[in-house]
Amino acid sequence: MESSTDVFFREVLGERAPVADQLAKIHALAWEVVDPSLLDLCRLRIAMLLGCESELGISNSDLDSQKIASLSQWSSSNSFNECEKSCLRFTEEFIVDVSSIPDSSAFTVRDHLGEEGFVNFVNALLVVEQRIRLQVVWRKIFQEVSA
Amino acid sequence: MTRSQRVTSSNFNSGFRESLSLWQEEVVQLGLVDPVTTEVVRLRCAEHHDCYT
């Protein structure tokens, strides 16, 4: 079943269905190749940083509400394990400037997830990030057009 | 910024990588932006993401 975000993308893309189809396909694959709870944490953090309200109201895993509530203080919180913290650090650096992620951040994630897990995580992060950035821009444009 | 090689192989999960490529191919084939601008943006993004494929 399509999510509300998938429906929104189809509305925006209109007759350009192949683009919407491929985006939906890679998004589904992203959640298959990475632990959904881990990716959901990172997705929510991206949504917070980019101000994507529509993503903040969605849950793609069984994350508990306390963990979500302390997500903005992940670095000092005891609610997150070291693997989650390394992935959240990488995610924030990825969002701010993907070309300036320090080796130390990348290697820490790789150590936790393994090489294949690290590659899958980065690819999944790319999909989630692009999808959220598209939402932020397109929802803003549609609001202005319809106002 | 100097970066080390971070993985020894990128030959993981070829299905996911192929799907990512298909999505990008569909995007650059959209006709709403002229081909030169599309290519400039594509190359800039590839450089920024260290993508040499």
N, CA and C atoms of all chains as a GROMACS GRO file, in nm:
protein
  600
    1MET      N    1   0.084  -0.120   0.000
    1MET     CA    2   0.000   0.000   0.000
    1MET      C    3   0.088   0.125   0.000
    2GLU      N    4   0.049   0.224  -0.081
    2GLU     CA    5   0.128   0.345  -0.091
    2GLU      C    6   0.111   0.432   0.033
    3SER      N    7   0.220   0.497   0.074
    3SER     CA    8   0.212   0.590   0.186
    3SER      C    9   0.157   0.723   0.137
    4SER      N   10   0.122   0.809   0.231
    4SER     CA   11   0.071   0.941   0.193
    4SER      C   12   0.178   1.020   0.118
    5THR      N   13   0.304   0.995   0.151
    5THR     CA   14   0.412   1.064   0.081
    5THR      C   15   0.422   1.016  -0.063
    6ASP      N   16   0.408   0.884  -0.084
    6ASP     CA   17   0.409   0.831  -0.221
    6ASP      C   18   0.296   0.893  -0.303
    7VAL      N   19   0.179   0.906  -0.241
    7VAL     CA   20   0.064   0.965  -0.311
    7VAL      C   21   0.093   1.110  -0.347
    8PHE      N   22   0.155   1.182  -0.251
    8PHE     CA   23   0.192   1.322  -0.277
    8PHE      C   24   0.288   1.332  -0.396
    9PHE      N   25   0.390   1.246  -0.398
    9PHE     CA   26   0.486   1.249  -0.508
    9PHE      C   27   0.417   1.220  -0.641
   10ARG      N   28   0.323   1.126  -0.642
   10ARG     CA   29   0.253   1.094  -0.767
   10ARG      C   30   0.170   1.214  -0.814
   11GLU      N   31   0.112   1.287  -0.718
   11GLU     CA   32   0.034   1.405  -0.755
   11GLU      C   33   0.125   1.511  -0.818
   12VAL      N   34   0.242   1.530  -0.757
   12VAL     CA   35   0.336   1.631  -0.808
   12VAL      C   36   0.390   1.590  -0.944
   13LEU      N   37   0.428   1.465  -0.955
   13LEU     CA   38   0.495   1.420  -1.078
   13LEU      C   39   0.396   1.396  -1.193
   14GLY      N   40   0.270   1.380  -1.159
   14GLY     CA   41   0.168   1.367  -1.263
   14GLY      C   42   0.198   1.255  -1.361
   15GLU      N   43   0.210   1.291  -1.486
   15GLU     CA   44   0.228   1.189  -1.590
   15GLU      C   45   0.370   1.133  -1.594
   16ARG      N   46   0.457   1.188  -1.512
   16ARG     CA   47   0.595   1.134  -1.510
   16ARG      C   48   0.601   1.015  -1.414
   17ALA      N   49   0.515   0.922  -1.438
   17ALA     CA   50   0.499   0.807  -1.347
   17ALA      C   51   0.627   0.725  -1.328
   18PRO      N   52   0.709   0.706  -1.434
   18PRO     CA   53   0.830   0.624  -1.413
   18PRO      C   54   0.923   0.680  -1.304
   19VAL      N   55   0.928   0.812  -1.292
   19VAL     CA   56   1.012   0.872  -1.188
   19VAL      C   57   0.956   0.837  -1.049
   20ALA      N   58   0.824   0.854  -1.037
   20ALA     CA   59   0.759   0.821  -0.909
   20ALA      C   60   0.773   0.672  -0.878
   21ASP      N   61   0.762   0.589  -0.981
   21ASP     CA   62   0.775   0.443  -0.961
   21ASP      C   63   0.914   0.407  -0.909
   22GLN      N   64   1.017   0.464  -0.973
   22GLN     CA   65   1.154   0.432  -0.932
   22GLN      C   66   1.184   0.484  -0.792
   23LEU      N   67   1.132   0.601  -0.761
   23LEU     CA   68   1.154   0.657  -0.627
   23LEU      C   69   1.088   0.568  -0.521
   24ALA      N   70   0.966   0.524  -0.550
   24ALA     CA   71   0.897   0.435  -0.455
   24ALA      C   72   0.973   0.304  -0.440
   25LYS      N   73   1.029   0.255  -0.551
   25LYS     CA   74   1.101   0.127  -0.547
   25LYS      C   75   1.229   0.137  -0.462
   26ILE      N   76   1.308   0.242  -0.485
   26ILE     CA   77   1.433   0.252  -0.408
   26ILE      C   78   1.405   0.283  -0.262
   27HIS      N   79   1.295   0.353  -0.238
   27HIS     CA   80   1.260   0.382  -0.097
   27HIS      C   81   1.224   0.252  -0.026
   28ALA      N   82   1.148   0.168  -0.092
   28ALA     CA   83   1.111   0.039  -0.031
   28ALA      C   84   1.236  -0.047  -0.008
   29LEU      N   85   1.328  -0.045  -0.106
   29LEU     CA   86   1.451  -0.124  -0.093
   29LEU      C   87   1.538  -0.073   0.023
   30ALA      N   88   1.540   0.058   0.042
   30ALA     CA   89   1.620   0.116   0.150
   30ALA      C   90   1.581   0.056   0.285
   31TRP      N   91   1.451   0.036   0.303
   31TRP     CA   92   1.404  -0.017   0.431
   31TRP      C   93   1.424  -0.166   0.444
   32GLU      N   94   1.456  -0.231   0.332
   32GLU     CA   95   1.485  -0.375   0.336
   32GLU      C   96   1.631  -0.402   0.371
   33VAL      N   97   1.721  -0.312   0.330
   33VAL     CA   98   1.863  -0.340   0.345
   33VAL      C   99   1.924  -0.282   0.473
   34VAL      N  100   1.847  -0.200   0.543
   34VAL     CA  101   1.896  -0.142   0.669
   34VAL      C  102   1.795  -0.173   0.778
   35ASP      N  103   1.844  -0.195   0.899
   35ASP     CA  104   1.755  -0.217   1.014
   35ASP      C  105   1.654  -0.101   1.019
   36PRO      N  106   1.524  -0.131   1.008
   36PRO     CA  107   1.423  -0.025   1.000
   36PRO      C  108   1.425   0.072   1.119
   37SER      N  109   1.452   0.020   1.238
   37SER     CA  110   1.454   0.109   1.355
   37SER      C  111   1.570   0.209   1.345
   38LEU      N  112   1.684   0.159   1.299
   38LEU     CA  113   1.800   0.246   1.284
   38LEU      C  114   1.776   0.351   1.175
   39LEU      N  115   1.722   0.307   1.062
   39LEU     CA  116   1.696   0.402   0.953
   39LEU      C  117   1.587   0.501   0.992
   40ASP      N  118   1.491   0.454   1.070
   40ASP     CA  119   1.383   0.544   1.113
   40ASP      C  120   1.436   0.654   1.205
   41LEU      N  121   1.529   0.619   1.292
   41LEU     CA  122   1.591   0.721   1.376
   41LEU      C  123   1.657   0.828   1.289
   42CYS      N  124   1.732   0.783   1.192
   42CYS     CA  125   1.804   0.876   1.104
   42CYS      C  126   1.706   0.957   1.019
   43ARG      N  127   1.600   0.891   0.972
   43ARG     CA  128   1.498   0.963   0.894
   43ARG      C  129   1.435   1.075   0.976
   44LEU      N  130   1.401   1.043   1.100
   44LEU     CA  131   1.340   1.145   1.186
   44LEU      C  132   1.437   1.259   1.215
   45ARG      N  133   1.564   1.225   1.234
   45ARG     CA  134   1.664   1.331   1.260
   45ARG      C  135   1.679   1.421   1.137
   46ILE      N  136   1.678   1.361   1.018
   46ILE     CA  137   1.685   1.441   0.895
   46ILE      C  138   1.563   1.533   0.886
   47ALA      N  139   1.446   1.476   0.915
   47ALA     CA  140   1.323   1.556   0.909
   47ALA      C  141   1.328   1.673   1.006
   48MET      N  142   1.384   1.648   1.126
   48MET     CA  143   1.399   1.757   1.223
   48MET      C  144   1.490   1.866   1.170
   49LEU      N  145   1.604   1.824   1.117
   49LEU     CA  146   1.705   1.922   1.072
   49LEU      C  147   1.657   2.000   0.951
   50LEU      N  148   1.581   1.936   0.864
   50LEU     CA  149   1.535   2.003   0.743
   50LEU      C  150   1.397   2.065   0.758
   51GLY      N  151   1.337   2.046   0.876
   51GLY     CA  152   1.206   2.106   0.901
   51GLY      C  153   1.095   2.048   0.817
   52CYS      N  154   1.094   1.916   0.805
   52CYS     CA  155   0.991   1.848   0.725
   52CYS      C  156   0.883   1.792   0.818
   53GLU      N  157   0.781   1.873   0.843
   53GLU     CA  158   0.676   1.835   0.938
   53GLU      C  159   0.603   1.709   0.896
   54SER      N  160   0.582   1.693   0.766
   54SER     CA  161   0.504   1.578   0.721
   54SER      C  162   0.575   1.446   0.753
   55GLU      N  163   0.708   1.446   0.753
   55GLU     CA  164   0.784   1.324   0.785
   55GLU      C  165   0.786   1.297   0.935
   56LEU      N  166   0.779   1.404   1.014
   56LEU     CA  167   0.785   1.385   1.160
   56LEU      C  168   0.661   1.315   1.213
   57GLY      N  169   0.553   1.321   1.139
   57GLY     CA  170   0.430   1.257   1.185
   57GLY      C  171   0.418   1.112   1.142
   58ILE      N  172   0.519   1.061   1.073
   58ILE     CA  173   0.514   0.924   1.020
   58ILE      C  174   0.604   0.834   1.102
   59SER      N  175   0.563   0.709   1.119
   59SER     CA  176   0.649   0.609   1.183
   59SER      C  177   0.667   0.492   1.088
   60ASN      N  178   0.791   0.455   1.063
   60ASN     CA  179   0.819   0.341   0.976
   60ASN      C  180   0.873   0.222   1.053
   61SER      N  181   0.867   0.229   1.186
   61SER     CA  182   0.920   0.120   1.267
   61SER      C  183   0.850   0.122   1.402
   62ASP      N  184   0.902   0.041   1.494
   62ASP     CA  185   0.839   0.035   1.626
   62ASP      C  186   0.919   0.113   1.731
   63LEU      N  187   0.977   0.225   1.690
   63LEU     CA  188   1.053   0.308   1.783
   63LEU      C  189   0.963   0.354   1.898
   64ASP      N  190   1.017   0.350   2.021
   64ASP     CA  191   0.934   0.396   2.131
   64ASP      C  192   0.937   0.548   2.142
   65SER      N  193   0.830   0.602   2.198
   65SER     CA  194   0.811   0.747   2.198
   65SER      C  195   0.918   0.819   2.280
   66GLN      N  196   0.969   0.752   2.385
   66GLN     CA  197   1.073   0.816   2.467
   66GLN      C  198   1.200   0.838   2.385
   67LYS      N  199   1.232   0.741   2.304
   67LYS     CA  200   1.351   0.751   2.221
   67LYS      C  201   1.335   0.865   2.119
   68ILE      N  202   1.217   0.871   2.061
   68ILE     CA  203   1.191   0.977   1.964
   68ILE      C  204   1.199   1.114   2.033
   69ALA      N  205   1.146   1.122   2.154
   69ALA     CA  206   1.144   1.250   2.226
   69ALA      C  207   1.285   1.299   2.259
   70SER      N  208   1.378   1.207   2.277
   70SER     CA  209   1.514   1.248   2.313
   70SER      C  210   1.609   1.250   2.193
   71LEU      N  211   1.552   1.238   2.074
   71LEU     CA  212   1.636   1.228   1.955
   71LEU      C  213   1.724   1.351   1.931
   72SER      N  214   1.672   1.468   1.962
   72SER     CA  215   1.752   1.589   1.937
   72SER      C  216   1.870   1.600   2.034
   73GLN      N  217   1.865   1.522   2.144
   73GLN     CA  218   1.978   1.520   2.239
   73GLN      C  219   2.049   1.385   2.237
   74TRP      N  220   2.052   1.321   2.121
   74TRP     CA  221   2.105   1.185   2.111
   74TRP      C  222   2.250   1.173   2.162
   75SER      N  223   2.330   1.277   2.141
   75SER     CA  224   2.473   1.263   2.173
   75SER      C  225   2.497   1.251   2.323
   76SER      N  226   2.408   1.306   2.404
   76SER     CA  227   2.426   1.300   2.550
   76SER      C  228   2.324   1.209   2.617
   77SER      N  229   2.239   1.145   2.537
   77SER     CA  230   2.132   1.063   2.593
   77SER      C  231   2.176   0.918   2.613
   78ASN      N  232   2.126   0.857   2.718
   78ASN     CA  233   2.154   0.716   2.743
   78ASN      C  234   2.057   0.624   2.667
   79SER      N  235   1.964   0.684   2.597
   79SER     CA  236   1.863   0.604   2.526
   79SER      C  237   1.918   0.542   2.397
   80PHE      N  238   2.036   0.588   2.356
   80PHE     CA  239   2.090   0.543   2.227
   80PHE      C  240   2.219   0.465   2.248
   81ASN      N  241   2.230   0.353   2.177
   81ASN     CA  242   2.355   0.276   2.188
   81ASN      C  243   2.463   0.337   2.097
   82GLU      N  244   2.582   0.284   2.105
   82GLU     CA  245   2.694   0.343   2.031
   82GLU      C  246   2.677   0.333   1.880
   83CYS      N  247   2.616   0.223   1.835
   83CYS     CA  248   2.590   0.210   1.691
   83CYS      C  249   2.494   0.318   1.644
   84GLU      N  250   2.387   0.337   1.719
   84GLU     CA  251   2.289   0.440   1.681
   84GLU      C  252   2.353   0.578   1.683
   85LYS      N  253   2.434   0.603   1.785
   85LYS     CA  254   2.499   0.734   1.793
   85LYS      C  255   2.593   0.758   1.676
   86SER      N  256   2.666   0.654   1.638
   86SER     CA  257   2.759   0.672   1.525
   86SER      C  258   2.681   0.700   1.396
   87CYS      N  259   2.568   0.632   1.379
   87CYS     CA  260   2.488   0.653   1.258
   87CYS      C  261   2.420   0.791   1.259
   88LEU      N  262   2.378   0.836   1.376
   88LEU     CA  263   2.317   0.969   1.385
   88LEU      C  264   2.421   1.079   1.360
   89ARG      N  265   2.542   1.058   1.411
   89ARG     CA  266   2.649   1.155   1.385
   89ARG      C  267   2.677   1.163   1.234
   90PHE      N  268   2.690   1.047   1.172
   90PHE     CA  269   2.715   1.040   1.028
   90PHE      C  270   2.600   1.107   0.952
   91THR      N  271   2.478   1.080   0.995
   91THR     CA  272   2.360   1.137   0.929
   91THR      C  273   2.363   1.289   0.934
   92GLU      N  274   2.393   1.344   1.049
   92GLU     CA  275   2.395   1.491   1.061
   92GLU      C  276   2.504   1.550   0.971
   93GLU      N  277   2.618   1.485   0.969
   93GLU     CA  278   2.727   1.535   0.884
   93GLU      C  279   2.691   1.521   0.736
   94PHE      N  280   2.622   1.413   0.704
   94PHE     CA  281   2.576   1.388   0.567
   94PHE      C  282   2.481   1.500   0.523
   95ILE      N  283   2.393   1.541   0.612
   95ILE     CA  284   2.293   1.643   0.580
   95ILE      C  285   2.358   1.781   0.565
   96VAL      N  286   2.451   1.811   0.654
   96VAL     CA  287   2.512   1.945   0.653
   96VAL      C  288   2.607   1.961   0.534
   97ASP      N  289   2.696   1.865   0.512
   97ASP     CA  290   2.790   1.872   0.399
   97ASP      C  291   2.844   1.733   0.370
   98VAL      N  292   2.784   1.669   0.272
   98VAL     CA  293   2.817   1.529   0.243
   98VAL      C  294   2.963   1.512   0.199
   99SER      N  295   3.022   1.618   0.148
   99SER     CA  296   3.160   1.606   0.100
   99SER      C  297   3.263   1.629   0.212
  100SER      N  298   3.217   1.657   0.332
  100SER     CA  299   3.310   1.686   0.441
  100SER      C  300   3.294   1.593   0.560
  101ILE      N  301   3.242   1.476   0.537
  101ILE     CA  302   3.226   1.381   0.648
  101ILE      C  303   3.365   1.327   0.685
  102PRO      N  304   3.405   1.342   0.810
  102PRO     CA  305   3.539   1.296   0.850
  102PRO      C  306   3.552   1.144   0.840
  103ASP      N  307   3.673   1.100   0.815
  103ASP     CA  308   3.700   0.957   0.813
  103ASP      C  309   3.656   0.890   0.943
  104SER      N  310   3.680   0.959   1.054
  104SER     CA  311   3.649   0.898   1.184
  104SER      C  312   3.501   0.862   1.195
  105SER      N  313   3.415   0.949   1.145
  105SER     CA  314   3.270   0.922   1.151
  105SER      C  315   3.235   0.804   1.061
  106ALA      N  316   3.292   0.804   0.941
  106ALA     CA  317   3.262   0.696   0.846
  106ALA      C  318   3.313   0.561   0.899
  107PHE      N  319   3.435   0.561   0.951
  107PHE     CA  320   3.493   0.434   0.997
  107PHE      C  321   3.420   0.379   1.119
  108THR      N  322   3.369   0.469   1.203
  108THR     CA  323   3.295   0.421   1.321
  108THR      C  324   3.167   0.351   1.278
  109VAL      N  325   3.097   0.409   1.181
  109VAL     CA  326   2.975   0.344   1.130
  109VAL      C  327   3.012   0.211   1.065
  110ARG      N  328   3.117   0.212   0.986
  110ARG     CA  329   3.160   0.088   0.918
  110ARG      C  330   3.196  -0.020   1.019
  111ASP      N  331   3.260   0.020   1.127
  111ASP     CA  332   3.296  -0.078   1.231
  111ASP      C  333   3.172  -0.141   1.293
  112HIS      N  334   3.069  -0.062   1.307
  112HIS     CA  335   2.945  -0.115   1.369
  112HIS      C  336   2.864  -0.199   1.271
  113LEU      N  337   2.856  -0.156   1.146
  113LEU     CA  338   2.766  -0.222   1.051
  113LEU      C  339   2.835  -0.320   0.957
  114GLY      N  340   2.970  -0.315   0.954
  114GLY     CA  341   3.041  -0.394   0.854
  114GLY      C  342   3.043  -0.319   0.722
  115GLU      N  343   3.126  -0.364   0.628
  115GLU     CA  344   3.140  -0.290   0.501
  115GLU      C  345   3.010  -0.289   0.422
  116GLU      N  346   2.949  -0.406   0.408
  116GLU     CA  347   2.825  -0.412   0.330
  116GLU      C  348   2.715  -0.331   0.399
  117GLY      N  349   2.707  -0.343   0.531
  117GLY     CA  350   2.607  -0.267   0.605
  117GLY      C  351   2.630  -0.117   0.592
  118PHE      N  352   2.757  -0.078   0.590
  118PHE     CA  353   2.791   0.064   0.576
  118PHE      C  354   2.748   0.116   0.438
  119VAL      N  355   2.780   0.041   0.333
  119VAL     CA  356   2.741   0.081   0.197
  119VAL      C  357   2.589   0.090   0.187
  120ASN      N  358   2.520  -0.010   0.238
  120ASN     CA  359   2.374  -0.007   0.234
  120ASN      C  360   2.318   0.111   0.312
  121PHE      N  361   2.379   0.138   0.428
  121PHE     CA  362   2.332   0.250   0.511
  121PHE      C  363   2.347   0.383   0.437
  122VAL      N  364   2.461   0.404   0.374
  122VAL     CA  365   2.483   0.530   0.302
  122VAL      C  366   2.387   0.544   0.185
  123ASN      N  367   2.368   0.436   0.110
  123ASN     CA  368   2.273   0.442  -0.002
  123ASN      C  369   2.131   0.468   0.047
  124ALA      N  370   2.093   0.401   0.156
  124ALA     CA  371   1.958   0.421   0.211
  124ALA      C  372   1.942   0.564   0.262
  125LEU      N  373   2.047   0.615   0.324
  125LEU     CA  374   2.043   0.752   0.376
  125LEU      C  375   2.023   0.852   0.261
  126LEU      N  376   2.090   0.825   0.150
  126LEU     CA  377   2.077   0.911   0.032
  126LEU      C  378   1.932   0.914  -0.016
  127VAL      N  379   1.870   0.798  -0.021
  127VAL     CA  380   1.730   0.790  -0.066
  127VAL      C  381   1.638   0.865   0.028
  128VAL      N  382   1.656   0.840   0.157
  128VAL     CA  383   1.570   0.905   0.258
  128VAL      C  384   1.590   1.057   0.255
  129GLU      N  385   1.715   1.100   0.246
  129GLU     CA  386   1.744   1.243   0.244
  129GLU      C  387   1.684   1.310   0.121
  130GLN      N  388   1.704   1.249   0.004
  130GLN     CA  389   1.652   1.312  -0.118
  130GLN      C  390   1.500   1.320  -0.115
  131ARG      N  391   1.438   1.216  -0.062
  131ARG     CA  392   1.292   1.212  -0.056
  131ARG      C  393   1.240   1.323   0.037
  132ILE      N  394   1.310   1.345   0.147
  132ILE     CA  395   1.267   1.451   0.240
  132ILE      C  396   1.293   1.589   0.180
  133ARG      N  397   1.408   1.607   0.116
  133ARG     CA  398   1.436   1.738   0.055
  133ARG      C  399   1.333   1.770  -0.054
  134LEU      N  400   1.297   1.669  -0.133
  134LEU     CA  401   1.195   1.690  -0.236
  134LEU      C  402   1.062   1.732  -0.173
  135GLN      N  403   1.026   1.666  -0.063
  135GLN     CA  404   0.902   1.701   0.006
  135GLN      C  405   0.904   1.844   0.054
  136VAL      N  406   1.016   1.884   0.116
  136VAL     CA  407   1.026   2.020   0.171
  136VAL      C  408   1.005   2.123   0.060
  137VAL      N  409   1.072   2.102  -0.052
  137VAL     CA  410   1.064   2.198  -0.162
  137VAL      C  411   0.927   2.195  -0.227
  138TRP      N  412   0.880   2.075  -0.261
  138TRP     CA  413   0.754   2.066  -0.334
  138TRP      C  414   0.635   2.108  -0.250
  139ARG      N  415   0.633   2.074  -0.123
  139ARG     CA  416   0.520   2.116  -0.038
  139ARG      C  417   0.518   2.269  -0.026
  140LYS      N  418   0.637   2.329  -0.017
  140LYS     CA  419   0.646   2.475  -0.009
  140LYS      C  420   0.593   2.539  -0.138
  141ILE      N  421   0.636   2.485  -0.252
  141ILE     CA  422   0.591   2.540  -0.381
  141ILE      C  423   0.439   2.525  -0.396
  142PHE      N  424   0.388   2.407  -0.360
  142PHE     CA  425   0.244   2.383  -0.375
  142PHE      C  426   0.163   2.473  -0.283
  143GLN      N  427   0.214   2.500  -0.162
  143GLN     CA  428   0.146   2.591  -0.070
  143GLN      C  429   0.138   2.730  -0.131
  144GLU      N  430   0.250   2.775  -0.189
  144GLU     CA  431   0.254   2.910  -0.246
  144GLU      C  432   0.165   2.920  -0.369
  145VAL      N  433   0.163   2.814  -0.449
  145VAL     CA  434   0.080   2.815  -0.570
  145VAL      C  435  -0.068   2.817  -0.535
  146SER      N  436  -0.103   2.739  -0.430
  146SER     CA  437  -0.245   2.728  -0.396
  146SER      C  438  -0.293   2.841  -0.304
  147ALA      N  439  -0.200   2.926  -0.255
  147ALA     CA  440  -0.240   3.034  -0.162
  147ALA      C  441  -0.308   3.147  -0.238
  148MET      N  442   3.957   1.870   0.168
  148MET     CA  443   3.961   1.770   0.274
  148MET      C  444   4.010   1.637   0.218
  149THR      N  445   4.105   1.576   0.284
  149THR     CA  446   4.157   1.448   0.240
  149THR      C  447   4.077   1.336   0.305
  150ARG      N  448   4.032   1.245   0.220
  150ARG     CA  449   3.954   1.133   0.273
  150ARG      C  450   4.020   1.002   0.234
  151SER      N  451   4.013   0.909   0.327
  151SER     CA  452   4.067   0.776   0.300
  151SER      C  453   3.962   0.694   0.227
  152GLN      N  454   4.008   0.587   0.162
  152GLN     CA  455   3.913   0.492   0.105
  152GLN      C  456   3.839   0.426   0.221
  153ARG      N  457   3.710   0.422   0.211
  153ARG     CA  458   3.631   0.379   0.327
  153ARG      C  459   3.577   0.237   0.317
  154VAL      N  460   3.572   0.184   0.196
  154VAL     CA  461   3.535   0.044   0.179
  154VAL      C  462   3.626  -0.018   0.074
  155THR      N  463   3.648  -0.147   0.086
  155THR     CA  464   3.737  -0.214  -0.009
  155THR      C  465   3.665  -0.254  -0.136
  156SER      N  466   3.533  -0.259  -0.129
  156SER     CA  467   3.454  -0.296  -0.245
  156SER      C  468   3.320  -0.226  -0.239
  157SER      N  469   3.267  -0.191  -0.356
  157SER     CA  470   3.132  -0.134  -0.358
  157SER      C  471   3.035  -0.233  -0.421
  158ASN      N  472   3.083  -0.356  -0.440
  158ASN     CA  473   3.002  -0.457  -0.507
  158ASN      C  474   2.906  -0.526  -0.411
  159PHE      N  475   2.835  -0.446  -0.335
  159PHE     CA  476   2.737  -0.501  -0.243
  159PHE      C  477   2.597  -0.472  -0.295
  160ASN      N  478   2.508  -0.565  -0.274
  160ASN     CA  479   2.366  -0.542  -0.301
  160ASN      C  480   2.343  -0.477  -0.437
  161SER      N  481   2.379  -0.548  -0.541
  161SER     CA  482   2.371  -0.491  -0.676
  161SER      C  483   2.228  -0.449  -0.712
  162GLY      N  484   2.129  -0.517  -0.658
  162GLY     CA  485   1.990  -0.482  -0.689
  162GLY      C  486   1.956  -0.341  -0.644
  163PHE      N  487   2.003  -0.306  -0.525
  163PHE     CA  488   1.978  -0.172  -0.471
  163PHE      C  489   2.052  -0.068  -0.556
  164ARG      N  490   2.177  -0.097  -0.588
  164ARG     CA  491   2.256  -0.001  -0.668
  164ARG      C  492   2.196   0.019  -0.806
  165GLU      N  493   2.151  -0.090  -0.866
  165GLU     CA  494   2.090  -0.079  -1.000
  165GLU      C  495   1.961   0.003  -0.994
  166SER      N  496   1.885  -0.016  -0.887
  166SER     CA  497   1.761   0.061  -0.871
  166SER      C  498   1.791   0.209  -0.852
  167LEU      N  499   1.897   0.239  -0.777
  167LEU     CA  500   1.937   0.378  -0.760
  167LEU      C  501   1.974   0.439  -0.895
  168SER      N  502   2.046   0.363  -0.976
  168SER     CA  503   2.086   0.412  -1.108
  168SER      C  504   1.963   0.436  -1.196
  169LEU      N  505   1.867   0.346  -1.189
  169LEU     CA  506   1.746   0.360  -1.271
  169LEU      C  507   1.668   0.486  -1.232
  170TRP      N  508   1.662   0.512  -1.101
  170TRP     CA  509   1.594   0.634  -1.053
  170TRP      C  510   1.665   0.757  -1.106
  171GLN      N  511   1.798   0.758  -1.100
  171GLN     CA  512   1.872   0.873  -1.148
  171GLN      C  513   1.858   0.890  -1.299
  172GLU      N  514   1.853   0.777  -1.371
  172GLU     CA  515   1.834   0.784  -1.517
  172GLU      C  516   1.698   0.845  -1.551
  173GLU      N  517   1.597   0.805  -1.477
  173GLU     CA  518   1.464   0.861  -1.502
  173GLU      C  519   1.462   1.011  -1.477
  174VAL      N  520   1.532   1.053  -1.373
  174VAL     CA  521   1.534   1.196  -1.338
  174VAL      C  522   1.603   1.278  -1.446
  175VAL      N  523   1.720   1.232  -1.491
  175VAL     CA  524   1.793   1.314  -1.589
  175VAL      C  525   1.726   1.310  -1.727
  176GLN      N  526   1.636   1.215  -1.748
  176GLN     CA  527   1.565   1.210  -1.876
  176GLN      C  528   1.441   1.301  -1.880
  177LEU      N  529   1.408   1.359  -1.764
  177LEU     CA  530   1.296   1.452  -1.763
  177LEU      C  531   1.328   1.570  -1.855
  178GLY      N  532   1.228   1.618  -1.927
  178GLY     CA  533   1.255   1.721  -2.027
  178GLY      C  534   1.227   1.863  -1.982
  179LEU      N  535   1.205   1.882  -1.852
  179LEU     CA  536   1.165   2.014  -1.805
  179LEU      C  537   1.281   2.112  -1.793
  180VAL      N  538   1.402   2.058  -1.779
  180VAL     CA  539   1.521   2.142  -1.770
  180VAL      C  540   1.607   2.112  -1.893
  181ASP      N  541   1.671   2.214  -1.949
  181ASP     CA  542   1.746   2.190  -2.072
  181ASP      C  543   1.863   2.095  -2.045
  182PRO      N  544   1.907   2.021  -2.148
  182PRO     CA  545   2.008   1.915  -2.128
  182PRO      C  546   2.141   1.965  -2.072
  183VAL      N  547   2.183   2.084  -2.111
  183VAL     CA  548   2.312   2.135  -2.064
  183VAL      C  549   2.306   2.162  -1.913
  184THR      N  550   2.201   2.230  -1.870
  184THR     CA  551   2.186   2.257  -1.727
  184THR      C  552   2.175   2.127  -1.648
  185THR      N  553   2.098   2.032  -1.702
  185THR     CA  554   2.084   1.902  -1.635
  185THR      C  555   2.220   1.835  -1.618
  186GLU      N  556   2.302   1.840  -1.723
  186GLU     CA  557   2.432   1.774  -1.716
  186GLU      C  558   2.527   1.846  -1.620
  187VAL      N  559   2.522   1.977  -1.619
  187VAL     CA  560   2.607   2.053  -1.525
  187VAL      C  561   2.571   2.017  -1.381
  188VAL      N  562   2.441   2.012  -1.354
  188VAL     CA  563   2.396   1.978  -1.218
  188VAL      C  564   2.434   1.834  -1.183
  189ARG      N  565   2.416   1.744  -1.281
  189ARG     CA  566   2.448   1.603  -1.257
  189ARG      C  567   2.597   1.586  -1.223
  190LEU      N  568   2.682   1.653  -1.301
  190LEU     CA  569   2.827   1.641  -1.277
  190LEU      C  570   2.866   1.704  -1.143
  191ARG      N  571   2.804   1.816  -1.111
  191ARG     CA  572   2.834   1.882  -0.982
  191ARG      C  573   2.794   1.791  -0.865
  192CYS      N  574   2.677   1.730  -0.877
  192CYS     CA  575   2.631   1.639  -0.770
  192CYS      C  576   2.724   1.518  -0.760
  193ALA      N  577   2.765   1.465  -0.874
  193ALA     CA  578   2.853   1.348  -0.873
  193ALA      C  579   2.986   1.381  -0.805
  194GLU      N  580   3.039   1.499  -0.835
  194GLU     CA  581   3.165   1.540  -0.773
  194GLU      C  582   3.147   1.557  -0.623
  195HIS      N  583   3.037   1.621  -0.585
  195HIS     CA  584   3.012   1.648  -0.443
  195HIS      C  585   2.995   1.519  -0.363
  196HIS      N  586   2.939   1.417  -0.429
  196HIS     CA  587   2.914   1.290  -0.361
  196HIS      C  588   3.026   1.188  -0.386
  197ASP      N  589   3.136   1.234  -0.446
  197ASP     CA  590   3.247   1.141  -0.474
  197ASP      C  591   3.203   1.024  -0.560
  198CYS      N  592   3.114   1.048  -0.655
  198CYS     CA  593   3.061   0.940  -0.737
  198CYS      C  594   3.132   0.941  -0.872
  199TYR      N  595   3.212   0.840  -0.895
  199TYR     CA  596   3.290   0.835  -1.019
  199TYR      C  597   3.235   0.733  -1.118
  200THR      N  598   3.114   0.683  -1.093
  200THR     CA  599   3.054   0.589  -1.187
  200THR      C  600   2.983   0.664  -1.299
   0.00000   0.00000   0.00000
